[in-house]
């Protein structure tokens, strides 16, 4: 195949081809060129991954479309017998579809080219020699191109390119492909490649950048027969000692193997030691290898796995002048010591025996180290010795070193540990299992498995307690018949003691009984303390009194006898004390904690007095007797559970003591403090009765900020597509201003809001809900409403606990639907632009309708502009009225009631503002008509001061009167508005008559509000 190539072309300085080419001076070399067809981002370049020397040619795979990258030699003319040789490799072991070719052009360095060598990827990541015939081109000037073709394929390396006649063994020339092992007549023995040419080294020695790559032989077979090539070293120590040989890999993973031999090169060699992978990863390590002074040792690194670079070290350690003892052991531990023995063949000195807590640092001479003690304070003659005077049930470590003349000291032996046996403990006695090394029992405690089921253990992860605890674990097949025994405890006959402990089950039927007796065995448990029978919960803290009949050492036993296939029975916090005359209460805990209080629980076995609870803000120091400590509060005569009142957001410490003063036994000590923290108080609207009123408009113009922080659940969650696990809710209310209303809740980042709409008396009945979004979303629900009716809104988060960001905003608004048509009549002083208008909803100030503008005709023409409004209080503004113009706002239909007359309008802005203002230009109150109009009178000019204007009483208004409530007990927001109009323009006065204000008509009930006294 002939290919014509086009692309970007890079030339080095023009020259005739010079071979061999090792790319030591860069890529492309002088006279060479390179180019590609599709991906100019990748060019042939220099690489340090070489076959020989420091340079090789390298082309990276194309990351774009299919591309061919060319590296082209200068022109040369092959002669008879010459052939092309080169070394090449890839980067990766997988096939990525690359094609590698060698091509010839007889025309130019840019082609056209004809392939003479082609191969696909073969996964080779080591250099391989390729030989290509040039017989077809003898006598013809040619260019040779090395071509990599791929799309996202593999890299290609080229090195040691040559054009020469084939190498012949016997021509007295050591060619690159020959070596001593393949052609000894042409090539000398390689340095360090055979035993006879081993490099002489001395210790310490470090070899860096070592590679086994000799291609042909030299590896020893005495230790391992699987290698071919080797790198040889020889070492002769000056005196007896030990050596260590280790390899590592400085950046590349190298798999090394090393052999150590003695004997004669070319004669008999004997394997002393061999190692493959004793070091980290795939490295080699030979440690503490004894060597003899004056003996030559041969060290051979072989290539049976790879030939990558590696470093290696040789270290030598002379034998010590003072020998270290060996075989150290500790036997026959007793309550106060143990027997210590060792061996030290050929030793002539004395010995130092040093002991201390595990992990102590022993000394190195005649002085003890930190935490150590030298037995007898001086060296001893020899092994064995018996240590005495130690603490019972305690672990010790011991070392021994020899003292030689001089004095000279050997190294310490490795430490040996032993634990002294258990003596009897004294009262008071406590066991919380924290010192145990799980799963074993604490020191001096023991277990007995009667029937081969499970046995008691110590666990770090109890179901019922914090820290560690004792547990009889689940057994699916066998019932429990297992004992846990305490350490022996010295008791006095006839003395009363109190045994206290906690126990419980993790929800399954367990059974437990407690005994004490003279030995730690089932047979020795003769005195029953209590049989708890079967139980399935807890934990329970209990106390029992015992009185042994005679002095002695007693053991306590907890016997699990649960049925098979239960779960975990646990015991913790065991104590035994001499029963005081006034016992201390026990098992103090709190429950039902709220923001303003908690319940205090306790037990008091054998108590005959009354119980005192004392609490104060932490940290609190309790009082004694009947007196509280500073800042403390006392509750006397307490019973469990005892409710106490606390402040919100406060941490308290609670103590309990017994008052035995009536029996002349004084007061007990205080219990250990129990800490309780009250949460912050819930929001004011945590319950429906405290619902916050929302201002209702016709859009969400003024959202109200809300939070569920510290809220509680007032009623159960509702189903709204899903049902949450809890409902920590807050409440809002609004009065509907339209026949359709909407509630929006915008949650913060972790707030997944649920909206529950309810009607009726608190807490109401659900009529609508929303739960369509997740955290941080906006929930919205639209539903039919009755104008003037109150609705409740419950808001809570979907989660089972309060969200981390409990904030949200909420608003309620009606759908604006016109119920009354209006007409704005405008007269213009001349032809011009009509004014515009805005209709405001007074409670929120929002503009609900705008209009006007356009061309208006001059007076006497009336320019009518149509608009409409919903029911409710509205304000009206006319903008841009020209001087001399007038306007009227009236109902569009009969009876065409005037709302605003402005026949002398001032140019510019005219607006109605305040819903409660008694002055003129108050709000437009819709609806206006016969259903709300109670009385009218036009052009009545003969009213006199002191006379009353009386309107017909409205039943709904009259119903707001509170009989017998007097003036102060009446509603200040209900009554009547008397509107007075100026016939020449606008209404000029609103007189508001409310139930709580008398207008001189007397306290005659609701009718008095229907009367307005003239000039008052």
Secondary structure, DSSP 8 states (H G I E B T S, - for coil): -EEE--SEEEE-S-----SSB--TT-SS-TT-EEEESS-TT---EEES--SSSS-EEEE---SSS-EEEEEE---EE--TTEEEEEEEEES-SS----EEEEEEESS-TTEEEEEEEEEE-----S-EEEEEE-GGGTTSEEEEEEEEEESS---EEEEEEEEEE---TTSS---TT--TTT-TTTS---TTTSGGG-EEE-SSEEEEEE----SS-B---SS-SS--BEEEEEEE-SSSEEEEEEEE-SSS-----EEEEEE-TTS-EEEEEEESS-SSTT--EEEEEEE-TT-EEEEEEE-SS----EEEEEEEEE--SS---EEEEEE---SS-EEEEEE-TT--SEEEEEEESTT----SSSS--TTEEEGGGS-BSSS-EEE-S--TT-EEEEEEEEEETTTEE------EEEE-----B-SSEEE-STT--TBS--TT-EEEESSSS--EEEESS-SSSSS-EEEE---SSS---EEEE---EEE-TT-EEEEEEEEEESSS-EEEEEEEESSSSTTTEEEEEEEEEEE-SEEEEEEEEEE-SSSEEEEEEEEE---SS---EEEEEEEEEE--SS---EEEEEEEEETTEEEEEEE-TT--SEEEEEEEESS-----TT---TT-EEE-S--SSEEEE--TT-EEEEEEEEE-GGGT--B------EEEE------TTSSGGG-EE---BSS-SS-EEEE-TT---SS----SSS--S---EEEEEEE--SSEEEEEEEE-TT--EEEEEEESSTT-EEEEEE----TT-EEEEEEE--TT-EEEEEEEESSSS--SS-EEEEEEEE-----EEEEEEEEBSSSEE--EEEEEETTTTEEEEEEE-SEE-BTTS-EEEEEEE-SEEEEEEEEEE-TT-EEEEEESSTT--EEEEETT--SEEEE---TT--BSS--EEE--STTT------S-----TT-EEE----HHHHTT--TT-TTTTS-TT-EEEEEEE-TTSSEEEEEEEETTS--SS-S-SGGGGGEEETT-
